[in-house]
Amino acid sequence: MLFVETAKKYLHENSEELAPLTIKTYHWNIHKVLKFAPNLQCEDLTADFVRRYRSHLIECGNKENTINKALTVLRIFCKKFHEDGIIPSNPFEKIKIHRVYTTRGFLTIKELRLLYFLFLDNGSVLTHGEQETLRTFLFSCFTGLRYSDLKSLTPNEIFDYKIRKKTHKTGELVYIPIPAQARLLINQKNYAKDGPIFKVTNNSYFNKSLRKAAKKLGFHKHLHCHLARHTFATTCITLGIPLPATSKLLGHRNLDTTLIYAKYVDTFLDKEMTKFNRLR
């Protein structure tokens, strides 16, 4: 049985259980395997093949996170094939995929406050497109919504200034009360219509427009769309919002994912270490 055909069949049969972005990621990584081994048979999925595939990805110049993602997807298929009796054993039982932690940029509360008021006070110097880009970015800083979810957010998903939305990436249903700062960022003209609330362009153009807008306002920190979500997470932790609540707001399935942000917030560690004062 060809690996590619079997993997695509699995995706087709489970399409209703997987988020659209997850399916897209799986297909992309299946294509990577296809380029490396066009005629790969399922029975050839061995530990030796996985090692050779990893070496190939390294030689192609892929970053460690990209390699780990490709191997993680392959591991999912190998586990499924083993459970279904297609292959005698799971090759990943002998191979570990080590998680890579990268430094995640974010705006401090001081920086977020500065950018927010620069936009409210001087936003008129920006073009309409730049205003919409920065408005969307700041809304994400105060709500934690991903780029893909901002793109599709409609008035029907907001009731009494509370967002209830199924996320594109994980399919998780998030509930996010919108803080007062973010309410001022909602374009009421778009809110009154049936379409998306925010005018979100493609990722590359969005980031260029975002940085151009910030520079016009005198804010020179390097910005990109996902920085907003990181900012929301670290702001929640800095303000003392419990980690389980922060995790729920972000739509994380695993608290460990949320804990990654905690290591970047010194005030969080400062606050926790004051508990040693109880030993007096």
C-alpha positions as CSV (number, residue, x, y, z in Angstrom):
1,M,0.0,0.0,0.0
2,L,1.4,3.4,-1.0
3,F,1.9,5.7,2.0
4,V,0.5,8.8,0.2
5,E,-2.7,7.2,-0.9
6,T,-3.3,5.6,2.6
7,A,-2.6,8.8,4.4
8,K,-4.9,10.8,2.2
9,K,-7.6,8.2,2.6
10,Y,-7.2,8.6,6.4
11,L,-7.6,12.4,6.2
12,H,-10.7,12.0,4.0
13,E,-12.3,9.6,6.5
14,N,-11.6,11.9,9.4
15,S,-12.1,15.3,7.8
16,E,-15.1,16.1,10.1
17,E,-13.1,15.5,13.2
18,L,-10.1,17.7,12.1
19,A,-9.8,21.5,11.9
20,P,-9.4,22.8,8.4
21,L,-5.9,24.2,9.2
22,T,-4.9,20.8,10.6
23,I,-5.9,19.1,7.4
24,K,-4.0,21.6,5.4
25,T,-0.9,21.1,7.5
26,Y,-1.2,17.3,7.2
27,H,-1.5,17.5,3.4
28,W,1.6,19.8,3.2
29,N,3.7,17.4,5.2
30,I,2.4,14.4,3.2
31,H,3.7,16.2,0.1
32,K,7.1,16.6,1.8
33,V,7.3,12.8,2.3
34,L,6.2,12.3,-1.4
35,K,9.1,14.5,-2.6
36,F,11.6,12.5,-0.6
37,A,10.2,9.0,-1.4
38,P,7.6,9.1,-4.3
39,N,6.9,5.4,-4.2
40,L,7.1,4.9,-0.4
41,Q,5.1,1.8,0.7
42,C,3.5,1.7,4.2
43,E,5.6,-1.4,5.1
44,D,8.8,0.6,4.4
45,L,8.0,2.9,7.3
46,T,10.8,1.8,9.6
47,A,13.0,3.6,12.2
48,D,15.7,3.6,9.5
49,F,13.4,5.4,7.1
50,V,12.5,8.0,9.7
51,R,16.2,8.7,10.4
52,R,16.9,9.1,6.7
53,Y,13.9,11.4,6.3
54,R,15.1,13.5,9.2
55,S,18.6,13.8,7.6
56,H,17.0,14.8,4.3
57,L,15.0,17.6,6.0
58,I,18.2,18.9,7.7
59,E,20.1,18.8,4.4
60,C,17.3,20.8,2.8
61,G,17.9,23.6,5.3
62,N,14.7,23.2,7.3
63,K,14.7,24.8,10.7
64,E,14.4,22.5,13.7
65,N,10.8,23.4,14.4
66,T,9.9,22.7,10.8
67,I,11.6,19.3,11.0
68,N,9.9,18.4,14.2
69,K,6.5,19.3,12.8
70,A,7.1,17.1,9.7
71,L,8.1,14.2,12.0
72,T,5.2,14.7,14.3
73,V,2.8,14.5,11.4
74,L,4.5,11.4,10.1
75,R,4.3,9.9,13.6
76,I,0.6,10.4,13.7
77,F,0.1,8.4,10.5
78,C,2.5,5.7,11.7
79,K,0.6,5.3,14.9
80,K,-2.7,5.1,13.0
81,F,-1.3,2.6,10.5
82,H,0.0,0.4,13.3
83,E,-3.3,0.5,15.2
84,D,-5.1,-0.5,12.0
85,G,-2.7,-3.4,11.4
86,I,-1.2,-1.9,8.2
87,I,2.3,-1.9,9.6
88,P,3.7,-4.4,12.1
89,S,5.1,-1.8,14.5
90,N,5.3,1.9,15.0
91,P,8.8,3.1,14.0
92,F,8.6,6.1,16.4
93,E,8.6,3.8,19.4
94,K,12.4,3.9,19.0
95,I,12.7,7.6,18.0
96,K,12.0,10.6,20.1
97,I,11.0,14.1,18.8
98,H,12.5,16.7,21.1
99,R,10.4,19.9,21.5
100,V,12.2,23.1,20.7
101,Y,11.4,26.2,22.7
102,T,11.9,29.5,20.9
103,T,12.0,33.0,22.3
104,R,8.6,34.6,21.8
105,G,8.4,38.3,21.4
106,F,5.7,40.4,23.0
107,L,4.8,43.9,24.0
108,T,5.1,44.8,27.6
109,I,2.1,46.4,29.3
110,K,3.9,49.8,29.0
111,E,4.5,49.3,25.3
112,L,1.0,48.1,24.7
113,R,-0.5,51.1,26.5
114,L,1.8,53.5,24.5
115,L,0.8,52.0,21.1
116,Y,-2.9,51.9,22.0
117,F,-3.0,55.6,22.9
118,L,-0.8,56.6,20.0
119,F,-3.5,55.0,17.8
120,L,-6.4,56.6,19.5
121,D,-4.8,60.0,19.6
122,N,-3.0,60.2,16.3
123,G,-4.6,57.5,14.1
124,S,-5.8,60.1,11.7
125,V,-2.3,60.4,10.2
126,L,-2.6,56.8,8.9
127,T,-4.2,55.7,5.7
128,H,-7.5,53.8,6.0
129,G,-5.7,50.5,5.4
130,E,-3.1,51.2,8.0
131,Q,-5.8,52.2,10.5
132,E,-7.6,48.9,9.9
133,T,-4.4,46.9,10.2
134,L,-3.4,48.5,13.5
135,R,-6.9,48.4,14.9
136,T,-7.0,44.6,14.2
137,F,-3.6,44.0,15.7
138,L,-4.5,45.9,18.9
139,F,-7.8,44.1,19.2
140,S,-5.8,40.8,19.1
141,C,-3.5,42.2,21.9
142,F,-6.6,42.6,24.1
143,T,-8.4,39.3,23.2
144,G,-5.8,36.8,22.1
145,L,-7.5,35.9,18.8
146,R,-5.3,34.3,16.2
147,Y,-4.9,36.0,12.8
148,S,-7.1,33.3,11.1
149,D,-9.9,33.9,13.7
150,L,-9.7,37.7,13.4
151,K,-10.1,37.3,9.6
152,S,-13.4,35.4,10.0
153,L,-14.8,37.1,13.2
154,T,-18.4,38.2,12.5
155,P,-21.0,40.1,14.6
156,N,-22.9,36.8,15.1
157,E,-20.0,35.5,17.2
158,I,-20.3,38.4,19.6
159,F,-23.1,38.8,22.1
160,D,-23.1,41.4,24.9
161,Y,-19.4,42.1,24.1
162,K,-18.4,38.4,24.7
163,I,-16.8,36.4,21.9
164,R,-18.0,32.8,21.4
165,K,-16.1,31.4,18.5
166,K,-14.8,28.0,17.2
167,T,-11.1,28.5,16.4
168,H,-9.7,27.6,13.0
169,K,-6.5,26.0,14.2
170,T,-7.8,23.6,16.9
171,G,-11.5,23.6,16.5
172,E,-11.8,24.6,20.1
173,L,-14.7,26.8,21.2
174,V,-13.4,29.9,23.0
175,Y,-15.3,32.3,25.2
176,I,-13.6,35.7,25.5
177,P,-15.2,38.7,27.3
178,I,-14.0,41.8,25.4
179,P,-12.3,44.3,27.7
180,A,-13.2,48.0,27.5
181,Q,-10.0,48.9,25.6
182,A,-10.9,46.4,22.8
183,R,-14.5,47.5,22.5
184,L,-13.3,51.0,21.3
185,L,-11.4,49.3,18.5
186,I,-14.5,47.7,16.9
187,N,-15.5,49.4,13.7
188,Q,-19.2,50.0,14.2
189,K,-19.9,50.2,10.5
190,N,-18.5,46.7,10.0
191,Y,-20.2,45.5,13.1
192,A,-23.6,46.5,11.8
193,K,-23.1,44.2,8.7
194,D,-23.2,40.5,8.3
195,G,-19.6,40.1,7.0
196,P,-16.3,40.1,8.9
197,I,-15.8,42.8,11.5
198,F,-12.2,43.4,10.6
199,K,-10.6,43.9,7.2
200,V,-7.8,41.5,7.3
201,T,-5.5,41.2,4.3
202,N,-3.0,38.4,3.6
203,N,-0.3,37.8,6.2
204,S,2.6,39.4,4.4
205,Y,0.8,42.6,3.4
206,F,-0.7,42.8,6.9
207,N,2.7,42.8,8.6
208,K,4.1,45.4,6.2
209,S,1.1,47.7,6.7
210,L,1.3,47.1,10.5
211,R,5.0,48.1,10.7
212,K,4.5,51.1,8.5
213,A,1.6,52.3,10.7
214,A,3.6,51.9,13.9
215,K,6.5,53.8,12.4
216,K,4.3,56.7,11.4
217,L,3.1,56.9,15.0
218,G,6.7,56.9,16.3
219,F,6.5,53.3,17.6
220,H,9.6,51.5,16.4
221,K,9.4,48.0,17.9
222,H,9.3,45.3,15.2
223,L,5.7,44.1,14.9
224,H,4.0,41.1,13.3
225,C,0.5,39.7,13.5
226,H,1.3,36.8,15.9
227,L,3.1,39.2,18.3
228,A,-0.4,40.3,19.4
229,R,-1.4,36.8,20.7
230,H,1.9,36.6,22.6
231,T,1.2,40.0,24.1
232,F,-2.2,38.9,25.2
233,A,-0.8,35.8,26.9
234,T,2.0,37.6,28.8
235,T,-0.3,40.5,29.7
236,C,-2.8,38.1,31.3
237,I,0.0,36.5,33.3
238,T,1.4,39.8,34.3
239,L,-2.0,41.0,35.5
240,G,-2.3,37.9,37.7
241,I,-5.0,36.1,35.7
242,P,-4.7,32.5,36.8
243,L,-2.9,30.2,34.3
244,P,-5.9,27.9,33.8
245,A,-8.1,30.9,32.9
246,T,-5.4,32.3,30.6
247,S,-5.2,28.9,28.9
248,K,-9.0,28.8,28.4
249,L,-9.0,32.3,26.9
250,L,-6.3,31.3,24.5
251,G,-8.0,28.1,23.5
252,H,-5.1,25.9,24.5
253,R,-5.8,22.2,24.9
254,N,-2.8,21.7,27.2
255,L,-1.8,24.0,30.1
256,D,1.8,23.2,29.3
257,T,1.5,25.3,26.2
258,T,0.3,28.3,28.3
259,L,3.2,27.8,30.7
260,I,5.6,28.6,28.0
261,Y,4.6,32.2,28.2
262,A,5.0,32.3,31.9
263,K,8.8,32.0,31.7
264,Y,9.0,35.3,29.8
265,V,7.2,37.3,32.5
266,D,9.5,38.4,35.3
267,T,6.7,39.9,37.3
268,F,4.9,36.6,37.4
269,L,8.0,34.9,38.9
270,D,8.6,37.8,41.3
271,K,5.0,37.5,42.6
272,E,5.3,33.7,43.0
273,M,8.6,33.9,44.9
274,T,7.1,36.4,47.4
275,K,5.3,33.3,48.8
276,F,8.6,32.4,50.5
277,N,7.9,35.4,52.8
278,R,5.3,33.1,54.5
279,L,8.2,31.2,56.0
280,R,8.9,34.0,58.4
